Amino acid sequence: MSHFVLTCTGCDAEHTVTMRVLECSACGCPLRIDYRGAGPAGAPMQVPLRRPAAALTLGEGNTPSIAMPAAGIAAGVEQLYGKLEFSNPTGSFKDRGSAMMMSALVEHGVGEVVEDSSGNAGASVSAYAARAGISAHVFAPDSTPKAKLRQISVYGATLHTIEGPREEAAAAAIRFAESRNVVYASHALSPFFLEGMKSFAYEVSEQFPGRMPDHVVFPVGNGSLLIGAYMGFEALAERGRLSRTPALHAVQAEAAAPVAAAFYDQPWIKAEGARTVAGGISVAEPPQLHRMVQALRATGGSAATVGDDDILRWQRLLAEREGIFAESSAAAAFAGLEALATRGIISPGDAVLAPVTGFGLKESPAAQG
């Protein structure tokens, strides 16, 4: 008997543990993992694996958090820290989720997977699939930066570039998976991927033992890091290892802002032809939307939108004043922090943490301004 079950995030219906089911058969909502008992030994916190000690790894996690005084002054806060998620093996935070999801796929004997991505998740899944000996098919928009497409291919994955927006790549991946009877290993839907993201919160609690940050500001597209961090902070609180959860905030590009709109109870429809330099957070219909809004509201957080000019300005500022070359999607978090501080939602004396989610070299020069 498994030490966890898959539960619907909408109606709480329980489902048999399988890598093929990503949505509730009753209401169509995404699934979450609920633990039943302590589970196997070998992991400091509960994980959805039978053999945690044998989990697949490329050395992900344990990314440093560093003080960023110059960026803090520019944003209007006295204490700003950046958690350098681009130091993960494939250059982005997605490795946390890929390691857990691919480990579960190995335990379930899966030999071939399909994924869709705007770049970073595809590269990450490709790398961990190579490590696991699993064949991977990655569907990506043809507008994806060439550096990311090359990274996907170099790991040996089969790359399928699709014309049109991000949503077209997802639809093509689903059709391919169904036609080939292959597991659709969606980072946007997989509850196993989200479980891997919880490690972000565990590390933050260890790196700030005296005073936790008052706020954590995330760039958000599908929202896996925001949701996973929230779940991680909740798990720590349940075990009595955390006295206070930071306020969690979501930052989106103005051209792709469904989470911000939902948080403020406003309608949002993607404008025809709308584009943003922050391709990693350009998601028009995130499947975990309600969970992101829940995380923001439960922690006293908020949401902000930022324009491309501010994103590119912050990308340059981080490089020139802090020596950090952030991907444009990562820079969006700092532009959003500035906006939140200007609005008084974050006060000058508050301690703030922002994940630098991806490395700037992953983008084409055109995306860097």
TORPAPA-624352 format. One record per residue (C-alpha): x, y, z; residue number from 1. Coordinates in Angstrom, 2 decimals, always signed. Layout:
<titis>
TITI_X_Y_Z_NUM
...
</titis>
This chain:
<titis>
TITI_+0.00_+0.00_+0.00_1
TITI_+1.35_+3.41_-0.94_2
TITI_+2.08_+5.98_+1.75_3
TITI_+0.33_+8.67_-0.32_4
TITI_-2.68_+9.17_-2.54_5
TITI_-3.58_+11.49_-5.40_6
TITI_-6.38_+13.86_-4.40_7
TITI_-8.33_+16.32_-6.51_8
TITI_-7.59_+19.96_-5.66_9
TITI_-11.18_+20.84_-6.52_10
TITI_-13.54_+18.16_-5.17_11
TITI_-11.14_+16.12_-2.97_12
TITI_-11.86_+12.86_-4.82_13
TITI_-9.07_+10.31_-4.36_14
TITI_-7.40_+8.65_-7.34_15
TITI_-5.18_+5.61_-7.77_16
TITI_-1.49_+6.54_-7.86_17
TITI_-0.33_+6.49_-11.48_18
TITI_+1.89_+8.60_-13.68_19
TITI_-0.77_+8.76_-16.40_20
TITI_-3.50_+10.61_-14.51_21
TITI_-2.96_+14.36_-14.13_22
TITI_-6.51_+15.63_-13.71_23
TITI_-9.58_+14.57_-11.73_24
TITI_-11.88_+12.24_-13.62_25
TITI_-14.87_+13.80_-11.86_26
TITI_-14.30_+17.55_-12.20_27
TITI_-11.15_+18.02_-14.30_28
TITI_-9.11_+19.87_-11.67_29
TITI_-5.38_+19.14_-11.12_30
TITI_-4.34_+16.59_-8.51_31
TITI_-2.21_+16.93_-5.39_32
TITI_-0.34_+14.41_-3.29_33
TITI_-1.70_+13.69_+0.20_34
TITI_+0.42_+11.59_+2.55_35
TITI_-0.90_+8.71_+4.64_36
TITI_+1.56_+7.84_+7.40_37
TITI_+5.27_+8.51_+7.71_38
TITI_+6.38_+6.75_+4.55_39
TITI_+9.76_+5.08_+3.94_40
TITI_+12.90_+6.16_+5.73_41
TITI_+15.67_+8.03_+3.94_42
TITI_+14.24_+11.54_+3.50_43
TITI_+14.07_+14.39_+6.06_44
TITI_+10.58_+15.33_+4.83_45
TITI_+7.86_+13.23_+3.21_46
TITI_+8.37_+12.49_-0.48_47
TITI_+6.23_+10.51_-2.96_48
TITI_+8.88_+7.85_-3.55_49
TITI_+9.22_+4.28_-2.32_50
TITI_+13.03_+4.52_-2.27_51
TITI_+14.04_+8.12_-1.45_52
TITI_+17.70_+7.18_-1.04_53
TITI_+17.78_+6.01_-4.67_54
TITI_+16.16_+9.16_-6.07_55
TITI_+17.50_+10.50_-9.35_56
TITI_+19.77_+13.53_-8.96_57
TITI_+22.14_+15.80_-10.85_58
TITI_+23.02_+17.79_-7.74_59
TITI_+20.02_+20.10_-7.83_60
TITI_+19.02_+22.33_-4.94_61
TITI_+21.04_+23.90_-2.13_62
TITI_+21.23_+27.09_-4.15_63
TITI_+22.77_+30.08_-2.34_64
TITI_+20.87_+33.08_-1.05_65
TITI_+22.96_+36.26_-1.23_66
TITI_+22.45_+39.84_-0.13_67
TITI_+21.74_+42.26_-2.98_68
TITI_+22.21_+45.75_-1.48_69
TITI_+22.45_+47.73_-4.72_70
TITI_+19.33_+46.12_-6.16_71
TITI_+17.56_+46.65_-2.85_72
TITI_+18.25_+50.39_-2.96_73
TITI_+16.96_+50.56_-6.52_74
TITI_+13.80_+48.65_-5.59_75
TITI_+13.16_+50.65_-2.42_76
TITI_+13.90_+48.07_+0.28_77
TITI_+16.72_+47.87_+2.79_78
TITI_+17.10_+44.09_+2.90_79
TITI_+16.96_+42.25_-0.39_80
TITI_+18.24_+38.74_-1.00_81
TITI_+18.40_+36.72_-4.19_82
TITI_+18.21_+32.93_-4.18_83
TITI_+20.34_+31.92_-7.15_84
TITI_+18.20_+29.25_-8.73_85
TITI_+20.14_+29.52_-11.98_86
TITI_+22.94_+27.60_-10.24_87
TITI_+20.87_+24.43_-10.61_88
TITI_+22.33_+21.85_-13.08_89
TITI_+20.45_+22.99_-16.19_90
TITI_+20.43_+26.68_-15.25_91
TITI_+16.93_+27.06_-13.83_92
TITI_+14.72_+26.26_-10.84_93
TITI_+12.88_+23.61_-12.86_94
TITI_+15.48_+21.00_-11.88_95
TITI_+13.89_+20.71_-8.44_96
TITI_+10.64_+19.47_-9.96_97
TITI_+12.22_+17.41_-12.71_98
TITI_+14.35_+15.43_-10.25_99
TITI_+11.29_+14.38_-8.25_100
TITI_+9.02_+13.74_-11.22_101
TITI_+11.60_+11.72_-13.13_102
TITI_+12.46_+9.72_-10.01_103
TITI_+8.78_+8.77_-9.69_104
TITI_+8.65_+7.87_-13.39_105
TITI_+11.63_+5.54_-12.91_106
TITI_+9.93_+3.86_-9.94_107
TITI_+6.82_+3.31_-12.05_108
TITI_+8.85_+1.76_-14.89_109
TITI_+8.11_+4.47_-17.46_110
TITI_+10.47_+4.40_-20.45_111
TITI_+9.18_+7.25_-22.64_112
TITI_+7.65_+10.65_-21.86_113
TITI_+6.23_+13.72_-23.56_114
TITI_+6.62_+17.27_-22.22_115
TITI_+5.75_+20.74_-23.49_116
TITI_+7.67_+23.83_-22.48_117
TITI_+8.71_+27.37_-23.33_118
TITI_+12.29_+26.21_-22.80_119
TITI_+13.56_+25.75_-19.25_120
TITI_+11.29_+22.88_-18.22_121
TITI_+11.96_+21.13_-21.51_122
TITI_+15.71_+21.37_-21.00_123
TITI_+15.39_+20.19_-17.42_124
TITI_+13.17_+17.21_-18.21_125
TITI_+15.49_+16.30_-21.10_126
TITI_+18.54_+16.28_-18.83_127
TITI_+16.93_+14.16_-16.13_128
TITI_+15.44_+11.82_-18.73_129
TITI_+18.96_+11.30_-20.08_130
TITI_+20.18_+10.56_-16.57_131
TITI_+17.35_+8.07_-16.09_132
TITI_+17.65_+6.40_-19.49_133
TITI_+14.15_+7.53_-20.45_134
TITI_+13.29_+8.68_-23.99_135
TITI_+11.87_+12.21_-24.04_136
TITI_+9.84_+14.16_-26.59_137
TITI_+9.72_+17.91_-25.94_138
TITI_+7.26_+20.22_-27.67_139
TITI_+8.17_+23.91_-27.70_140
TITI_+6.94_+27.02_-29.53_141
TITI_+9.07_+27.94_-32.53_142
TITI_+9.58_+31.33_-30.85_143
TITI_+11.54_+29.70_-28.01_144
TITI_+15.06_+31.16_-27.71_145
TITI_+17.49_+29.14_-29.81_146
TITI_+19.81_+28.68_-26.83_147
TITI_+17.05_+26.81_-25.00_148
TITI_+16.18_+24.71_-28.04_149
TITI_+19.83_+23.72_-28.39_150
TITI_+19.95_+22.79_-24.74_151
TITI_+16.92_+20.52_-25.11_152
TITI_+18.46_+18.79_-28.11_153
TITI_+21.94_+18.34_-26.66_154
TITI_+20.57_+16.02_-23.96_155
TITI_+19.29_+13.70_-26.68_156
TITI_+15.59_+14.51_-26.44_157
TITI_+13.48_+14.59_-29.59_158
TITI_+12.55_+18.23_-30.13_159
TITI_+9.26_+19.19_-31.77_160
TITI_+8.93_+22.91_-32.53_161
TITI_+5.37_+24.12_-33.00_162
TITI_+4.15_+27.26_-34.73_163
TITI_+2.05_+29.63_-32.66_164
TITI_+1.80_+30.48_-28.95_165
TITI_+2.74_+28.38_-25.95_166
TITI_-0.75_+26.87_-25.77_167
TITI_-0.36_+25.32_-29.23_168
TITI_+2.74_+23.44_-28.08_169
TITI_+0.82_+22.04_-25.12_170
TITI_-2.06_+20.91_-27.32_171
TITI_+0.34_+19.25_-29.76_172
TITI_+2.12_+17.43_-26.93_173
TITI_-1.15_+16.07_-25.56_174
TITI_-2.23_+14.84_-29.00_175
TITI_+1.14_+13.17_-29.51_176
TITI_+1.05_+11.48_-26.09_177
TITI_-2.46_+10.16_-26.69_178
TITI_-1.68_+8.91_-30.21_179
TITI_+1.47_+7.10_-29.05_180
TITI_+0.09_+5.98_-25.66_181
TITI_+3.06_+7.69_-24.00_182
TITI_+3.07_+9.27_-20.53_183
TITI_+2.46_+13.01_-20.64_184
TITI_+4.97_+14.26_-18.04_185
TITI_+3.61_+17.79_-17.76_186
TITI_+5.55_+20.04_-15.39_187
TITI_+2.49_+22.30_-15.28_188
TITI_+0.19_+19.52_-14.06_189
TITI_+2.27_+16.80_-12.43_190
TITI_+1.78_+16.63_-8.65_191
TITI_+5.19_+14.95_-8.45_192
TITI_+6.84_+17.97_-10.09_193
TITI_+5.25_+20.26_-7.50_194
TITI_+6.49_+18.04_-4.67_195
TITI_+10.05_+18.64_-5.85_196
TITI_+9.52_+22.40_-5.61_197
TITI_+8.88_+22.15_-1.87_198
TITI_+12.65_+21.92_-1.33_199
TITI_+12.89_+25.65_-2.10_200
TITI_+10.99_+26.43_+1.12_201
TITI_+13.02_+23.94_+3.15_202
TITI_+16.24_+25.63_+2.07_203
TITI_+14.93_+29.12_+2.80_204
TITI_+14.09_+28.07_+6.36_205
TITI_+17.64_+26.76_+6.80_206
TITI_+19.35_+29.76_+5.21_207
TITI_+17.43_+32.30_+7.32_208
TITI_+17.35_+30.68_+10.78_209
TITI_+17.25_+33.95_+12.73_210
TITI_+14.68_+35.87_+10.77_211
TITI_+12.71_+34.52_+7.84_212
TITI_+12.15_+36.95_+4.98_213
TITI_+8.96_+38.95_+5.38_214
TITI_+8.20_+38.53_+1.67_215
TITI_+9.13_+36.21_-1.19_216
TITI_+8.50_+37.61_-4.68_217
TITI_+8.14_+35.09_-7.53_218
TITI_+7.97_+35.51_-11.31_219
TITI_+4.93_+33.45_-12.25_220
TITI_+3.73_+31.63_-15.36_221
TITI_+2.45_+28.15_-14.54_222
TITI_+3.39_+28.86_-10.93_223
TITI_+5.14_+25.63_-9.92_224
TITI_+7.71_+27.37_-7.72_225
TITI_+5.11_+29.57_-6.00_226
TITI_+2.80_+26.63_-5.30_227
TITI_+5.62_+24.30_-4.30_228
TITI_+7.13_+26.88_-1.95_229
TITI_+3.74_+27.44_-0.33_230
TITI_+3.31_+23.69_+0.15_231
TITI_+6.82_+23.48_+1.61_232
TITI_+6.23_+26.28_+4.08_233
TITI_+2.95_+24.63_+5.09_234
TITI_+4.71_+21.30_+5.68_235
TITI_+7.33_+23.00_+7.85_236
TITI_+4.64_+24.78_+9.88_237
TITI_+2.75_+21.52_+10.43_238
TITI_+5.91_+19.98_+11.85_239
TITI_+6.51_+22.94_+14.16_240
TITI_+9.64_+23.99_+12.27_241
TITI_+8.33_+27.34_+11.10_242
TITI_+6.70_+30.02_+13.24_243
TITI_+5.67_+32.31_+10.37_244
TITI_+5.20_+31.88_+6.63_245
TITI_+6.46_+34.76_+4.50_246
TITI_+3.96_+36.69_+2.40_247
TITI_+4.17_+35.23_-1.11_248
TITI_+3.75_+37.53_-4.12_249
TITI_+3.28_+36.80_-7.84_250
TITI_+4.73_+38.95_-10.61_251
TITI_+3.52_+38.63_-14.18_252
TITI_+4.19_+40.35_-17.48_253
TITI_+1.46_+42.75_-18.55_254
TITI_+0.95_+40.73_-21.74_255
TITI_+0.26_+37.51_-19.80_256
TITI_-1.39_+38.26_-16.45_257
TITI_-4.20_+35.79_-15.66_258
TITI_-3.00_+35.22_-12.08_259
TITI_-2.87_+38.92_-11.23_260
TITI_-6.32_+39.41_-12.73_261
TITI_-7.77_+36.49_-10.79_262
TITI_-6.19_+37.71_-7.55_263
TITI_-7.92_+41.07_-7.93_264
TITI_-11.16_+39.44_-9.18_265
TITI_-10.83_+41.02_-12.60_266
TITI_-11.51_+39.46_-16.01_267
TITI_-8.53_+38.75_-18.24_268
TITI_-8.35_+37.69_-21.86_269
TITI_-5.07_+37.47_-23.73_270
TITI_-4.91_+40.21_-26.37_271
TITI_-4.47_+39.04_-29.94_272
TITI_-0.77_+38.96_-30.79_273
TITI_+0.32_+40.02_-27.28_274
TITI_+3.98_+39.12_-26.61_275
TITI_+6.49_+39.66_-23.84_276
TITI_+10.27_+39.33_-23.61_277
TITI_+9.66_+37.20_-20.51_278
TITI_+8.71_+34.08_-22.44_279
TITI_+9.19_+31.82_-19.42_280
TITI_+6.19_+33.39_-17.67_281
TITI_+4.02_+33.90_-20.74_282
TITI_+1.19_+31.51_-19.91_283
TITI_-2.37_+32.50_-20.81_284
TITI_-4.23_+29.64_-19.12_285
TITI_-2.26_+28.19_-16.19_286
TITI_-3.97_+24.98_-15.03_287
TITI_-3.07_+25.62_-11.37_288
TITI_-4.51_+29.15_-11.34_289
TITI_-6.76_+28.67_-8.31_290
TITI_-3.89_+27.21_-6.26_291
TITI_-1.69_+30.20_-7.00_292
TITI_-4.38_+32.63_-5.91_293
TITI_-4.94_+30.54_-2.79_294
TITI_-1.23_+30.70_-1.91_295
TITI_-1.15_+34.47_-2.31_296
TITI_-4.25_+35.08_-0.21_297
TITI_-3.41_+32.54_+2.49_298
TITI_-0.03_+34.17_+3.16_299
TITI_-1.16_+37.80_+2.93_300
TITI_+0.62_+38.25_-0.38_301
TITI_-0.37_+40.06_-3.54_302
TITI_+0.20_+40.25_-7.29_303
TITI_+1.75_+42.76_-9.66_304
TITI_+2.19_+43.17_-13.41_305
TITI_+5.19_+44.73_-15.13_306
TITI_+5.97_+45.89_-18.65_307
TITI_+8.79_+44.73_-20.88_308
TITI_+10.71_+48.00_-20.52_309
TITI_+10.89_+47.55_-16.75_310
TITI_+11.83_+43.87_-17.10_311
TITI_+14.74_+44.72_-19.41_312
TITI_+15.80_+47.64_-17.22_313
TITI_+16.02_+45.31_-14.24_314
TITI_+17.86_+42.68_-16.24_315
TITI_+20.55_+45.27_-16.99_316
TITI_+20.53_+46.63_-13.44_317
TITI_+21.07_+43.20_-11.88_318
TITI_+23.99_+42.54_-14.21_319
TITI_+25.65_+45.94_-13.89_320
TITI_+25.17_+46.50_-10.14_321
TITI_+25.10_+42.99_-8.69_322
TITI_+27.02_+40.90_-11.23_323
TITI_+23.99_+38.66_-11.75_324
TITI_+22.95_+37.88_-15.33_325
TITI_+19.30_+36.92_-14.89_326
TITI_+16.97_+35.61_-17.52_327
TITI_+14.31_+38.19_-18.40_328
TITI_+11.60_+36.13_-16.68_329
TITI_+13.71_+36.14_-13.53_330
TITI_+14.27_+39.89_-13.78_331
TITI_+10.50_+40.36_-13.82_332
TITI_+10.39_+39.46_-10.11_333
TITI_+12.62_+42.41_-9.26_334
TITI_+10.61_+44.78_-11.43_335
TITI_+7.54_+43.54_-9.57_336
TITI_+9.22_+44.07_-6.23_337
TITI_+9.86_+47.69_-7.17_338
TITI_+6.18_+48.07_-8.10_339
TITI_+5.02_+46.48_-4.83_340
TITI_+7.33_+48.74_-2.82_341
TITI_+6.09_+51.81_-4.69_342
TITI_+2.51_+50.82_-3.86_343
TITI_+3.40_+50.41_-0.17_344
TITI_+2.55_+46.71_-0.13_345
TITI_+6.18_+45.99_+0.78_346
TITI_+7.71_+48.44_+3.26_347
TITI_+11.30_+49.77_+3.10_348
TITI_+12.30_+47.96_+6.29_349
TITI_+10.95_+44.56_+5.26_350
TITI_+13.28_+41.69_+4.42_351
TITI_+12.60_+40.40_+0.89_352
TITI_+13.75_+37.31_-0.98_353
TITI_+13.44_+36.85_-4.75_354
TITI_+14.46_+33.71_-6.65_355
TITI_+16.69_+34.35_-9.67_356
TITI_+14.96_+31.59_-11.57_357
TITI_+17.04_+31.34_-14.76_358
TITI_+20.40_+32.26_-16.27_359
TITI_+20.58_+35.04_-18.88_360
TITI_+22.71_+33.02_-21.29_361
TITI_+19.68_+30.82_-21.92_362
TITI_+18.11_+33.58_-24.00_363
TITI_+18.70_+34.94_-27.44_364
TITI_+20.26_+38.43_-27.67_365
TITI_+16.97_+39.86_-28.92_366
TITI_+15.30_+38.94_-25.63_367
TITI_+17.97_+40.75_-23.72_368
TITI_+17.26_+44.15_-25.23_369
</titis>
